[in-house]
Amino acid sequence: MMSTHDTTFNSCMYILNLPYPPSVNAYWLQSGKRRYISKRGVEFKKAVAQYIDCNQLPSFGSQPVEISIILFPRDKRLLDIDNCCKAILDSMNGLMYDDDQQVWRLTVERGEKIKGGGCQVTIKYYLK
């Protein structure tokens, strides 16, 4: 993990190297009126929680944040990169921030193909 921070309140920044996220359609499932996280979604959420716990990353609490995501696909297929954002943001709820409604800026880009895929998530305080 690469993470950087200093003691100044608004200068904390963390870079998380995570597995490739499931698309929003594979993360959330619905049965009748019941909506739930899929098995793939639960596995991704556990991987995110484990990463945050193992690296002892603190929460931004209720402060506004900005997030940058680089998706590294496992193959050359073109993917809708916006489909992966929700799984990443939802998986960090209650861990890196209280709720993903605190995300004031979100950028997403497609990185190079890597074996197995992955994503890099940078999170820091949003400065208005």
C-alpha positions as CSV (number, residue, x, y, z in Angstrom):
1,M,0.0,0.0,0.0
2,M,1.1,3.5,-0.7
3,S,-0.3,6.0,1.6
4,T,0.8,9.5,2.6
5,H,-0.4,11.9,5.2
6,D,0.9,14.5,7.5
7,T,-0.5,16.1,10.6
8,T,-2.2,19.0,8.9
9,F,-5.9,18.5,9.0
10,N,-6.7,19.0,5.3
11,S,-3.6,17.5,3.8
12,C,-4.3,13.8,4.5
13,M,-4.3,11.6,1.3
14,Y,-4.4,7.8,1.0
15,I,-3.9,5.6,-2.0
16,L,-5.6,2.2,-1.8
17,N,-4.6,-0.6,-4.2
18,L,-7.7,-2.8,-4.5
19,P,-9.0,-5.7,-6.5
20,Y,-11.0,-4.9,-9.6
21,P,-14.5,-4.0,-8.5
22,P,-17.7,-5.7,-9.7
23,S,-20.0,-3.5,-11.9
24,V,-23.0,-1.9,-10.2
25,N,-25.1,-4.6,-11.9
26,A,-23.1,-7.4,-10.3
27,Y,-22.7,-5.7,-6.9
28,W,-26.4,-5.0,-6.2
29,L,-29.1,-7.6,-6.8
30,Q,-32.8,-7.5,-6.4
31,S,-35.4,-10.1,-5.5
32,G,-38.9,-8.6,-5.6
33,K,-38.8,-5.5,-3.4
34,R,-35.7,-6.7,-1.6
35,R,-32.3,-5.2,-2.7
36,Y,-29.1,-6.9,-1.5
37,I,-25.4,-7.1,-2.1
38,S,-24.4,-10.1,-4.3
39,K,-21.8,-12.7,-3.4
40,R,-19.2,-10.9,-5.6
41,G,-20.1,-7.6,-3.9
42,V,-19.7,-9.1,-0.4
43,E,-16.3,-10.5,-1.4
44,F,-15.2,-7.1,-2.8
45,K,-16.5,-5.3,0.3
46,K,-14.6,-7.7,2.6
47,A,-11.4,-7.2,0.5
48,V,-11.8,-3.4,0.9
49,A,-12.4,-3.6,4.7
50,Q,-9.5,-6.0,5.1
51,Y,-7.2,-3.6,3.2
52,I,-8.3,-0.6,5.3
53,D,-7.9,-2.6,8.5
54,C,-4.5,-4.1,7.7
55,N,-3.1,-0.7,6.7
56,Q,-4.7,1.0,9.7
57,L,-6.2,3.7,7.6
58,P,-8.3,6.3,9.6
59,S,-11.7,7.5,8.6
60,F,-12.4,10.9,7.2
61,G,-15.5,10.9,9.3
62,S,-18.2,13.2,8.1
63,Q,-15.8,15.6,6.2
64,P,-16.3,16.2,2.5
65,V,-13.8,14.1,0.4
66,E,-12.6,13.8,-3.2
67,I,-11.9,10.5,-4.8
68,S,-9.8,9.6,-7.8
69,I,-10.1,6.1,-9.3
70,I,-7.9,4.4,-11.8
71,L,-9.3,1.1,-13.1
72,F,-6.8,-1.5,-14.4
73,P,-8.9,-4.0,-16.5
74,R,-7.9,-7.6,-16.7
75,D,-8.3,-7.7,-20.5
76,K,-8.6,-5.4,-23.5
77,R,-12.5,-5.4,-23.5
78,L,-13.9,-1.9,-23.4
79,L,-15.8,-1.4,-20.2
80,D,-18.2,1.3,-18.9
81,I,-15.9,2.7,-16.3
82,D,-18.7,4.5,-14.5
83,N,-20.3,1.1,-13.7
84,C,-17.5,0.3,-11.2
85,C,-17.7,3.4,-9.2
86,K,-20.7,2.5,-7.0
87,A,-19.1,-0.7,-5.7
88,I,-16.0,1.2,-4.7
89,L,-17.8,4.0,-3.1
90,D,-20.3,1.8,-1.3
91,S,-17.6,-0.5,0.0
92,M,-15.8,2.4,1.7
93,N,-19.0,3.5,3.5
94,G,-18.5,3.5,7.3
95,L,-14.8,2.8,6.8
96,M,-13.1,5.6,5.0
97,Y,-16.0,8.0,5.5
98,D,-19.4,8.0,7.1
99,D,-21.4,7.9,3.8
100,D,-20.6,8.3,0.1
101,Q,-22.9,11.4,0.0
102,Q,-19.7,13.1,1.3
103,V,-18.0,12.7,-2.0
104,W,-17.8,16.1,-3.6
105,R,-15.5,15.3,-6.4
106,L,-15.1,12.0,-8.2
107,T,-12.7,11.3,-11.1
108,V,-12.3,8.0,-12.9
109,E,-9.9,6.9,-15.6
110,R,-9.0,3.8,-17.4
111,G,-5.5,2.5,-16.7
112,E,-3.5,-0.2,-18.5
113,K,-4.5,-3.8,-18.6
114,I,-2.9,-5.8,-15.8
115,K,-3.1,-9.5,-15.0
116,G,-6.1,-10.1,-12.7
117,G,-7.2,-6.5,-12.9
118,G,-7.3,-4.0,-10.1
119,C,-8.0,-0.4,-9.1
120,Q,-6.2,2.4,-7.4
121,V,-8.3,4.7,-5.2
122,T,-6.9,8.0,-4.0
123,I,-9.0,9.7,-1.3
124,K,-8.4,13.0,0.4
125,Y,-10.2,15.9,2.0
126,Y,-12.2,18.0,-0.4
127,L,-11.1,21.7,-0.2
128,K,-13.8,24.1,-1.3
